[in-house]
Each structure stands twice: as C-alpha cells, then as structure tokens.
C-alpha cells in the first residue's frame, strides 16, 4: 500500500483515550489509516517531517456566522475605531466612495457601544455624513443594528407612530423620533431592503471567511442560521454553499442550520405526518462530509449585551430594575413550530441566552424527545448563557448539547457583569459546571460577534479573563486545557452528530489536522493564545501551509 500522505516526527495529541499520543500518522483517500509503526514503513506520495511540531485534530467551530463574517470582511469595519469621531470618519469616508454595488447603501459592521462608553451613534450626525445615502451599521452582537433616517424612511419606520414588530423594537427618543437603533426582529425592517444578497456575493463571502478559518486550524464549522429570519441572507443561501463547494471556495467542512423561519408546511400522502420542513422532505443529516444540513435554528430571545435576553430577574441596567428582556415570538407559537419541525425529522438548535429562555428551550426540547424520540444529531441550546444549577442535570439527562462562547469574555465580560450583577454573573457562560455535570459542551465562537481564533478561545475557556483582567463568571468555571481542546474537537464532533468521522486522530476517521507551534496542554495558560497555527490539513490536503 502506498500512502497519499505520511506525517512523521510530530507530537500528536490524538484526543483518542485509547491511544492518546503518537509520532506519525498515515493518510489514504482522505482518511487516517494508521499511526506510528502501522504506517512508518509504508511509502507515501508525500512525506512531511514536522520537526517536533504539535499535531491535533482539526478544530470545529460549532456556532458561527460565516456568510455574515465574510460579508463583513468586504464592508466598512468600525470595530477598531478609537472613539465616536473616528467611527464617524470611517463611515463618512465610505459614504464618499463611488457606489460600486448600484444599491446606494453604506454598509458597516463591527459596532459595539461598549467600545464607546455605552454611547450609540447620533442619527443626526449619521444623516449629515451619509449625504442622503441610506446607512445600515451592524452591531457585532447581531441582535442590534443602527440605521440613519434615509434607511428608516425607506423602511417606512421613521414615523413616530410606527408600531414595533413582534420580538423587536425601533428605539425612539421621548418625542417619538427614532434614535436609529433597531433591536432584534426590528432589524428586518431594513434588512429586507438590502436582501436577498446575490448568490455570487454570498459565495465570495464564504471564500473569504473560510480562507480565514483555514489559517486558524479550523477544518469544520456550523453555520448557525441560513435562509430565513434576520440571520439569513437569501432564501437560496444553500445554493451559494453548494456553488462554493463546487468551485473550490469552501475551505472547511460546513454544516448549515436552516432558520426555523425557512421551514414550511409539507404536504404528501394523507397518511404522512409531514410537519415543517424543506421541499422534497430533506432533513437534518442530508448531504455529504463536506456540506450537510444540521439542526433547524430558532431564536427564542435576544442577547445580554443589548439586555434583550429573557431573564428571570431584572437587569441592573438603565430601566430602573424593570427590564427582564423578551422572547422573539409568542412562546406557545414557538413551541408549536419546534414540535412540528422535530416531528418531521429536524433536530433543533435553540438560541437561548437568558435563564427564562433556557427554561423554555429545555422544556420544549425534552418534550420533543419524549414524544418523538432522540435524533442522531443531538438537540442543542445555543449559548446557554445563563444556566441555573437545576438546569444542569436536566441537560445532561436529555443529552442536549450546549455551545457557550469563551471568546465573549475579553470584550463583553465586564459589560455583561454590569448588566447581570456579580452574583448572577456566576451563572453566565459556565464551563466546568457543564463538564462536571456530564453536559456535552462544544466549542464555538459566534463569529463575527466575538474573536474566532481558536487558540485565544482555548485560553479564554481556561483563564476566563475579562477586559479588566477579572475572572468572568464563577471563579471555578475554568476548564483544564485538555477539556478546552476537547470542546473544539471530540465534543464538537459529537455535538454535530459526526463523532464517527471527526474529532480525533483515530484510524478510519477523516484526516483533518491542525499543526501548532506548541502544545496548549504544556505551555503556561497565559501563552495558549499565542500558539501559532503553522498548517491546516483537510482530508489529507493542505488548506494552509506555513511550515
């Protein structure tokens, strides 16, 4: 037998408890065929000597927004603005450029009021600097956006008596005039004016975004919402993924979650219990090892940074202790749609940030499983941001995966603590409590909401440092480096229903690897984030090579 690839002289962290370490691995037809003595004597079309570098399974980001991220790479990024004046200058420069899209819109991304002392842009300044062009500025949480008057007028939302949509708010001054801030589902008022994006634009965004993933050791990801709702970019979004795969522009394995809003009532034989789904009856698991359908994604509430997540006790913010957030739709209607989708064969990924939303998500997902059985792809609670102690054994018993994002701690941790108060913050974005309770914790970034660099996220899972240097949340919630690495490898594979093909360096599994300059298990905690990804291998082929 002649191998396609032989990697030797490596420090291999297999993440396989039956054989935790090795020095060589052989690849044939995109899969691992053996380790060490099993392959060391075999000829290979390509042999790579790593000179003692570290080899791990490729990383799996189980909750990110790749189209949004890739589009943002081509938009005006205001995340680095030192102050509000610099932000205005960036947008004014963008507005002065010729409109190459033919839409007239000024598009910006990366705004976060935390970077500006809690201030939001003044709509009067935005109107002046955009000189009549409509502006849409994405908040980095995805749960808010800023628009100018021209954009609101196009949406018909500039009048003082314009009603708020269900599950969202057009924030207004006391006299009824809009501030420009759109919360939650109110974003769709403007999004519907710029969407759907052309498929070519989405494909280009996937190319840009997944090329970045490859440079960071990411070989698999889950796109957390396509095709509908405020998170989707086109009802044909899956076609852009298919084209990107065909054209060699999808540089990692993709599992995509259709938004629950994209599913519709199916019809067939009178005896068929069709429920909600996509045409032809395709459901979770359809596809190949490069592109497949994951769970259906449903938003139950908002976010902590916008204080729109549904919490049991009021926020400590600006509403005099009366704001407990809100659900994005009537809970009974959400329950009915979730049950219908699950009955038709879809696993469910329920975005739930506040503990009231986690209550709801846990109840409806356990009802789904009790009524219709469990799925091969687990149900999930996305973020699971505020989880009370009584939630933990229920999550473990139901086999529901959670995806808390450690990347939030550095940029949003202090603001979230201020909103929740220090006592309740100990329940936020838990780590060790999930692991100790037997809850399946999968690593993810929510990119572009937060930093998606896996090495920095691993460090954050371990040290949980906020921007101020304090430990965010419970003092005992830090993971060990091994547990953090497991979150992005074996746990991520299990949470996405792909443990039989991904997650560890084990014969028979797909040959997806990351080559690191050092081991996150050996370096001091504060140096994990500085480890460099020297190469990324997808199915035995390099997608990034800086060796």
PAKOL-377482 format. One record per residue (C-alpha): residue number from 0; y, z, x. Coordinates in nm, 2 decimals, decimal comma. Layout:
residues N
    n       y       z       x
  NUM       Y       Z       X
...
END
This chain:
residues 547
    n       y       z       x
    0    0,00    0,00    0,00
    1    0,35   -0,09    0,12
    2    0,63    0,13    0,00
    3    0,97    0,00   -0,11
    4    1,15    0,30    0,05
    5    1,04    0,58    0,28
    6    1,28    0,86    0,34
    7    1,20    1,09    0,62
    8    1,34    1,37    0,84
    9    1,51    1,53    0,53
   10    1,54    1,88    0,40
   11    1,41    1,81    0,05
   12    1,48    2,05   -0,23
   13    1,23    1,92   -0,49
   14    1,31    2,16   -0,78
   15    0,94    2,15   -0,84
   16    0,80    2,50   -0,83
   17    0,45    2,37   -0,74
   18    0,59    2,22   -0,42
   19    0,95    2,34   -0,36
   20    1,02    2,17   -0,02
   21    0,93    1,86    0,17
   22    1,05    1,64    0,46
   23    0,95    1,29    0,34
   24    0,93    1,10    0,02
   25    0,79    0,76   -0,06
   26    0,91    0,52   -0,34
   27    0,74    0,23   -0,50
   28    0,87    0,03   -0,80
   29    1,14    0,28   -0,86
   30    0,92    0,59   -0,88
   31    0,81    0,86   -0,64
   32    0,46    0,80   -0,51
   33    0,42    1,09   -0,27
   34    0,56    1,35   -0,03
   35    0,51    1,43    0,33
   36    0,15    1,35    0,46
   37    0,08    1,15    0,14
   38    0,33    0,88    0,25
   39    0,42    0,94    0,61
   40    0,16    0,69    0,74
   41    0,24    0,41    0,50
   42    0,45    0,10    0,59
   43    0,78    0,05    0,40
   44    1,02   -0,23    0,33
   45    1,30    0,02    0,41
   46    1,28    0,34    0,61
   47    1,57    0,58    0,61
   48    1,59    0,87    0,85
   49    1,82    1,14    0,71
   50    1,85    1,33    1,04
   51    1,81    1,66    0,87
   52    2,04    1,60    0,57
   53    1,95    1,75    0,24
   54    1,79    1,55   -0,04
   55    1,79    1,68   -0,40
   56    1,71    1,52   -0,74
   57    2,00    1,31   -0,86
   58    2,24    1,50   -1,07
   59    2,25    1,48   -1,45
   60    2,58    1,54   -1,63
   61    2,46    1,62   -1,99
   62    2,80    1,61   -2,16
   63    3,08    1,38   -2,05
   64    3,30    1,11   -2,20
   65    3,26    0,81   -1,97
   66    3,45    0,55   -2,17
   67    3,74    0,78   -2,20
   68    3,72    0,87   -1,83
   69    3,70    0,51   -1,73
   70    3,99    0,40   -1,95
   71    4,20    0,68   -1,81
   72    4,15    0,56   -1,46
   73    4,35    0,25   -1,56
   74    4,62    0,44   -1,76
   75    4,92    0,64   -1,65
   76    4,77    0,97   -1,53
   77    5,02    1,26   -1,57
   78    4,78    1,54   -1,45
   79    4,94    1,56   -1,11
   80    5,30    1,59   -1,24
   81    5,46    1,89   -1,08
   82    5,69    1,96   -1,37
   83    5,80    1,81   -1,70
   84    6,07    1,60   -1,54
   85    5,81    1,43   -1,31
   86    5,59    1,37   -1,62
   87    5,88    1,20   -1,80
   88    5,95    0,99   -1,49
   89    5,58    0,87   -1,48
   90    5,59    0,77   -1,85
   91    5,93    0,61   -1,81
   92    5,81    0,40   -1,52
   93    5,50    0,30   -1,73
   94    5,73    0,20   -2,02
   95    5,94   -0,01   -1,80
   96    5,65   -0,22   -1,68
   97    5,57   -0,55   -1,85
   98    5,32   -0,51   -2,13
   99    5,01   -0,69   -2,00
  100    4,79   -0,59   -2,30
  101    5,00   -0,75   -2,56
  102    4,99   -0,43   -2,77
  103    5,33   -0,29   -2,67
  104    5,18    0,06   -2,63
  105    5,25    0,30   -2,35
  106    4,92    0,49   -2,28
  107    4,90    0,81   -2,08
  108    4,63    1,06   -2,00
  109    4,57    1,40   -1,84
  110    4,84    1,61   -2,01
  111    4,78    1,98   -2,03
  112    5,06    2,22   -2,14
  113    4,90    2,49   -1,92
  114    5,03    2,30   -1,62
  115    5,39    2,32   -1,76
  116    5,41    2,69   -1,86
  117    5,29    2,62   -2,22
  118    5,56    2,35   -2,28
  119    5,49    2,02   -2,46
  120    5,70    1,71   -2,40
  121    6,02    1,68   -2,61
  122    5,97    1,40   -2,86
  123    6,34    1,31   -2,83
  124    6,30    1,25   -2,46
  125    5,99    1,05   -2,52
  126    6,17    0,83   -2,77
  127    6,45    0,77   -2,52
  128    6,24    0,69   -2,22
  129    6,00    0,46   -2,41
  130    6,29    0,25   -2,54
  131    6,13    0,17   -2,87
  132    5,77    0,12   -2,75
  133    5,50    0,35   -2,91
  134    5,35    0,61   -2,69
  135    5,01    0,78   -2,70
  136    4,95    1,06   -2,44
  137    4,60    1,21   -2,44
  138    4,56    1,58   -2,38
  139    4,29    1,65   -2,13
  140    4,10    1,86   -2,38
  141    4,05    1,57   -2,61
  142    4,15    1,79   -2,90
  143    4,52    1,72   -2,89
  144    4,75    1,43   -2,82
  145    5,12    1,36   -2,80
  146    5,29    1,07   -2,97
  147    5,65    0,96   -2,99
  148    5,84    0,87   -3,31
  149    5,77    0,50   -3,28
  150    5,39    0,57   -3,28
  151    5,42    0,82   -3,57
  152    5,62    0,57   -3,77
  153    5,36    0,30   -3,72
  154    5,10    0,55   -3,85
  155    5,32    0,65   -4,14
  156    5,31    1,01   -4,03
  157    5,68    1,05   -3,94
  158    5,79    1,17   -4,29
  159    5,83    1,55   -4,34
  160    5,61    1,54   -4,65
  161    5,32    1,35   -4,48
  162    5,01    1,55   -4,56
  163    4,79    1,68   -4,28
  164    4,44    1,52   -4,27
  165    4,14    1,74   -4,32
  166    4,04    1,91   -4,00
  167    4,37    1,83   -3,82
  168    4,75    1,89   -3,81
  169    5,06    1,69   -3,74
  170    5,26    1,98   -3,58
  171    5,62    1,99   -3,71
  172    5,95    2,17   -3,65
  173    6,07    2,41   -3,92
  174    6,28    2,13   -4,07
  175    5,96    1,92   -4,12
  176    6,02    1,66   -3,84
  177    5,72    1,60   -3,61
  178    5,71    1,76   -3,27
  179    5,49    1,47   -3,15
  180    5,18    1,70   -3,12
  181    4,87    1,59   -3,30
  182    4,58    1,83   -3,33
  183    4,21    1,75   -3,38
  184    4,15    1,48   -3,65
  185    4,52    1,41   -3,68
  186    4,48    1,21   -3,36
  187    4,30    0,94   -3,55
  188    4,63    0,86   -3,73
  189    4,75    0,70   -3,40
  190    4,41    0,62   -3,25
  191    4,33    0,39   -3,55
  192    4,63    0,18   -3,44
  193    4,50    0,11   -3,09
  194    4,13    0,10   -3,17
  195    3,89   -0,06   -3,16
  196    3,91   -0,13   -2,79
  197    3,78   -0,48   -2,68
  198    3,43   -0,46   -2,56
  199    3,54   -0,61   -2,23
  200    3,78   -0,32   -2,18
  201    3,50   -0,07   -2,25
  202    3,26   -0,24   -2,02
  203    3,53   -0,23   -1,74
  204    3,58    0,14   -1,81
  205    3,21    0,21   -1,78
  206    3,21    0,02   -1,45
  207    3,50    0,23   -1,31
  208    3,37    0,56   -1,44
  209    3,00    0,52   -1,34
  210    3,10    0,39   -0,99
  211    3,28    0,73   -0,95
  212    2,96    0,91   -1,07
  213    2,76    0,73   -0,81
  214    2,99    0,86   -0,53
  215    2,93    1,21   -0,66
  216    2,55    1,20   -0,67
  217    2,53    1,16   -1,05
  218    2,23    0,94   -1,15
  219    2,22    1,03   -1,52
  220    2,47    1,12   -1,79
  221    2,50    1,18   -2,16
  222    2,80    1,02   -2,33
  223    2,90    1,28   -2,59
  224    3,01    1,06   -2,88
  225    3,04    0,69   -2,94
  226    3,10    0,45   -3,23
  227    3,30    0,67   -3,47
  228    3,52    0,97   -3,53
  229    3,81    1,05   -3,30
  230    3,59    1,04   -3,00
  231    3,46    0,69   -3,03
  232    3,63    0,37   -2,91
  233    3,47    0,10   -3,11
  234    3,21    0,07   -3,38
  235    3,04   -0,17   -3,14
  236    3,05    0,07   -2,84
  237    2,68    0,05   -2,77
  238    2,72   -0,33   -2,72
  239    2,95   -0,26   -2,43
  240    2,70   -0,03   -2,28
  241    2,43   -0,29   -2,32
  242    2,66   -0,55   -2,16
  243    2,74   -0,32   -1,87
  244    2,37   -0,26   -1,80
  245    2,30   -0,64   -1,82
  246    2,59   -0,72   -1,58
  247    2,51   -0,46   -1,32
  248    2,82   -0,25   -1,41
  249    2,64    0,07   -1,53
  250    2,58    0,27   -1,21
  251    2,38    0,56   -1,37
  252    2,13    0,61   -1,64
  253    2,30    0,66   -1,97
  254    2,20    0,85   -2,28
  255    2,46    0,79   -2,56
  256    2,52    1,01   -2,86
  257    2,64    0,83   -3,17
  258    2,91    1,02   -3,35
  259    2,77    1,16   -3,68
  260    3,06    0,96   -3,85
  261    2,90    0,64   -3,72
  262    2,58    0,70   -3,92
  263    2,55    0,57   -4,27
  264    2,31    0,59   -4,56
  265    1,99    0,39   -4,50
  266    1,80    0,20   -4,77
  267    1,44    0,08   -4,77
  268    1,14    0,12   -4,99
  269    1,19    0,35   -5,28
  270    0,93    0,60   -5,12
  271    1,11    0,61   -4,78
  272    1,31    0,92   -4,71
  273    1,56    0,73   -4,51
  274    1,86    0,96   -4,48
  275    2,15    0,88   -4,25
  276    2,11    0,65   -3,95
  277    2,19    0,32   -3,78
  278    2,08   -0,02   -3,90
  279    1,71   -0,10   -3,85
  280    1,63    0,27   -3,86
  281    1,67    0,33   -3,49
  282    1,70    0,70   -3,40
  283    1,71    0,94   -3,11
  284    1,50    0,82   -2,82
  285    1,54    0,45   -2,88
  286    1,60    0,25   -2,56
  287    1,48    0,24   -2,20
  288    1,51    0,46   -1,89
  289    1,84    0,31   -1,81
  290    2,01    0,32   -2,16
  291    1,89    0,52   -2,46
  292    2,01    0,69   -2,77
  293    2,04    1,07   -2,76
  294    2,12    1,31   -3,04
  295    2,38    1,25   -3,31
  296    2,71    1,42   -3,21
  297    2,90    1,63   -3,47
  298    3,23    1,82   -3,42
  299    3,23    2,14   -3,61
  300    3,55    2,29   -3,48
  301    3,82    2,24   -3,21
  302    3,90    2,39   -2,87
  303    4,01    2,71   -2,72
  304    4,30    2,57   -2,52
  305    4,46    2,44   -2,84
  306    4,35    2,76   -3,03
  307    4,18    2,54   -3,30
  308    3,82    2,65   -3,24
  309    3,68    2,85   -3,53
  310    3,67    3,22   -3,41
  311    3,57    3,54   -3,60
  312    3,87    3,73   -3,47
  313    4,23    3,60   -3,44
  314    4,36    3,46   -3,12
  315    4,60    3,66   -2,91
  316    4,85    3,37   -2,91
  317    5,16    3,26   -3,09
  318    5,06    3,31   -3,45
  319    5,11    3,69   -3,47
  320    4,74    3,76   -3,47
  321    4,66    3,55   -3,78
  322    4,52    3,23   -3,63
  323    4,13    3,20   -3,64
  324    4,12    2,82   -3,59
  325    3,94    2,60   -3,84
  326    3,64    2,38   -3,90
  327    3,68    2,00   -3,86
  328    3,54    1,94   -4,21
  329    3,41    2,14   -4,51
  330    3,11    2,33   -4,37
  331    2,89    2,25   -4,67
  332    2,96    1,88   -4,63
  333    2,88    1,90   -4,26
  334    2,56    2,09   -4,33
  335    2,45    1,82   -4,58
  336    2,52    1,53   -4,34
  337    2,35    1,71   -4,05
  338    2,04    1,78   -4,25
  339    2,03    1,42   -4,37
  340    2,06    1,28   -4,02
  341    1,80    1,52   -3,88
  342    1,56    1,43   -4,17
  343    1,59    1,06   -4,07
  344    1,48    1,13   -3,71
  345    1,80    1,22   -3,52
  346    1,83    1,52   -3,30
  347    2,16    1,69   -3,34
  348    2,42    1,79   -3,08
  349    2,67    2,02   -3,25
  350    3,01    2,08   -3,08
  351    3,08    2,45   -3,14
  352    3,34    2,63   -2,94
  353    3,43    2,94   -3,14
  354    3,18    3,20   -3,24
  355    3,22    3,12   -3,61
  356    3,13    2,76   -3,53
  357    2,83    2,88   -3,32
  358    2,72    3,08   -3,63
  359    2,74    2,77   -3,84
  360    2,57    2,54   -3,58
  361    2,29    2,79   -3,51
  362    2,22    2,83   -3,88
  363    2,21    2,46   -3,97
  364    2,01    2,36   -3,66
  365    1,74    2,63   -3,73
  366    1,74    2,51   -4,09
  367    1,68    2,16   -3,97
  368    1,39    2,26   -3,76
  369    1,24    2,50   -4,01
  370    1,25    2,23   -4,28
  371    1,15    1,92   -4,08
  372    1,00    2,04   -3,75
  373    1,13    2,02   -3,39
  374    1,21    1,70   -3,21
  375    1,10    1,57   -2,87
  376    1,47    1,56   -2,77
  377    1,60    1,92   -2,83
  378    1,88    2,01   -3,06
  379    2,19    2,12   -2,87
  380    2,50    2,33   -2,91
  381    2,77    2,16   -2,71
  382    2,99    2,40   -2,51
  383    2,86    2,71   -2,70
  384    3,18    2,86   -2,57
  385    3,19    3,20   -2,74
  386    2,84    3,34   -2,80
  387    2,79    3,69   -2,92
  388    2,49    3,89   -2,79
  389    2,30    3,84   -3,12
  390    2,32    3,46   -3,07
  391    2,11    3,47   -2,75
  392    1,76    3,55   -2,88
  393    1,81    3,31   -3,17
  394    1,90    3,02   -2,94
  395    1,60    3,10   -2,72
  396    1,35    3,13   -3,01
  397    1,47    2,80   -3,16
  398    1,46    2,61   -2,83
  399    1,82    2,50   -2,88
  400    1,99    2,39   -2,55
  401    2,35    2,48   -2,46
  402    2,60    2,30   -2,24
  403    2,87    2,54   -2,11
  404    3,12    2,38   -1,86
  405    3,19    2,58   -1,55
  406    3,45    2,32   -1,45
  407    3,68    2,47   -1,70
  408    3,72    2,80   -1,52
  409    3,96    2,69   -1,24
  410    4,21    2,50   -1,46
  411    4,17    2,67   -1,80
  412    4,01    3,00   -1,74
  413    4,33    3,21   -1,73
  414    4,47    3,04   -2,04
  415    4,15    3,10   -2,23
  416    4,15    3,46   -2,13
  417    4,51    3,49   -2,26
  418    4,41    3,34   -2,59
  419    4,10    3,55   -2,63
  420    4,19    3,87   -2,46
  421    3,98    4,01   -2,18
  422    3,72    4,19   -2,40
  423    3,63    3,87   -2,59
  424    3,66    3,65   -2,28
  425    3,34    3,82   -2,15
  426    3,16    3,62   -2,43
  427    3,30    3,29   -2,32
  428    3,11    3,02   -2,13
  429    2,83    3,25   -2,04
  430    2,58    3,18   -1,77
  431    2,34    3,44   -1,65
  432    2,31    3,58   -2,01
  433    2,18    3,25   -2,13
  434    1,93    3,22   -1,84
  435    1,81    3,58   -1,87
  436    1,76    3,53   -2,25
  437    1,55    3,22   -2,19
  438    1,81    2,98   -2,34
  439    1,80    2,63   -2,19
  440    2,13    2,59   -2,00
  441    2,21    2,23   -1,90
  442    2,49    2,14   -1,65
  443    2,78    1,93   -1,77
  444    3,15    1,86   -1,71
  445    3,31    1,74   -2,03
  446    3,48    1,50   -1,80
  447    3,77    1,40   -1,81
  448    3,86    1,73   -1,98
  449    3,76    1,91   -1,66
  450    3,66    1,83   -1,30
  451    3,33    1,64   -1,30
  452    3,25    1,69   -0,93
  453    2,90    1,84   -0,94
  454    2,93    2,04   -0,62
  455    3,25    2,21   -0,73
  456    3,09    2,28   -1,07
  457    2,79    2,44   -0,90
  458    3,02    2,67   -0,71
  459    3,21    2,75   -1,03
  460    2,88    2,84   -1,21
  461    2,81    3,08   -0,92
  462    3,16    3,24   -0,85
  463    3,33    3,17   -1,19
  464    3,68    3,18   -1,02
  465    3,98    3,10   -1,24
  466    4,30    2,95   -1,10
  467    4,44    3,30   -1,04
  468    4,13    3,39   -0,84
  469    4,00    3,63   -1,10
  470    3,64    3,61   -1,22
  471    3,64    3,44   -1,56
  472    3,45    3,60   -1,84
  473    3,18    3,86   -1,79
  474    3,15    3,99   -1,44
  475    2,77    3,95   -1,44
  476    2,76    3,59   -1,58
  477    2,75    3,42   -1,24
  478    2,44    3,21   -1,17
  479    2,25    3,20   -0,85
  480    2,29    2,87   -0,65
  481    1,93    2,78   -0,74
  482    2,00    2,84   -1,11
  483    2,32    2,63   -1,09
  484    2,13    2,34   -0,92
  485    1,86    2,37   -1,19
  486    2,12    2,33   -1,46
  487    2,21    1,99   -1,32
  488    1,85    1,87   -1,25
  489    1,54    2,01   -1,42
  490    1,72    2,18   -1,71
  491    1,94    1,88   -1,77
  492    1,63    1,66   -1,79
  493    1,46    1,89   -2,04
  494    1,78    1,92   -2,25
  495    1,80    1,54   -2,28
  496    1,43    1,50   -2,36
  497    1,35    1,33   -2,02
  498    1,16    1,60   -1,83
  499    0,87    1,37   -1,80
  500    1,07    1,12   -1,59
  501    1,36    1,30   -1,43
  502    1,48    1,63   -1,29
  503    1,26    1,70   -0,98
  504    1,13    1,52   -0,68
  505    0,77    1,50   -0,80
  506    0,52    1,21   -0,77
  507    0,53    0,99   -1,08
  508    0,89    1,06   -1,17
  509    1,18    0,82   -1,12
  510    1,32    0,80   -0,77
  511    1,67    0,94   -0,84
  512    1,82    1,13   -0,54
  513    2,14    1,27   -0,40
  514    2,18    1,31   -0,02
  515    2,40    1,60    0,07
  516    2,57    1,71    0,39
  517    2,43    2,06    0,34
  518    2,23    2,27    0,11
  519    2,40    2,45   -0,18
  520    2,13    2,71   -0,15
  521    2,22    2,80    0,21
  522    2,59    2,78    0,26
  523    2,83    3,06    0,16
  524    2,93    3,05   -0,21
  525    3,29    2,95   -0,14
  526    3,17    2,65    0,06
  527    2,94    2,49   -0,20
  528    3,22    2,29   -0,35
  529    3,30    2,13    0,00
  530    2,95    1,98    0,04
  531    2,97    1,61    0,06
  532    2,75    1,36   -0,12
  533    2,65    1,12    0,15
  534    2,44    0,88   -0,06
  535    2,31    0,84   -0,41
  536    1,98    0,66   -0,49
  537    1,89    0,54   -0,84
  538    1,54    0,42   -0,89
  539    1,49    0,38   -0,52
  540    1,81    0,18   -0,47
  541    2,14    0,30   -0,32
  542    2,43    0,31   -0,56
  543    2,64    0,49   -0,30
  544    2,57    0,50    0,08
  545    2,80    0,67    0,33
  546    2,52    0,76    0,57
END
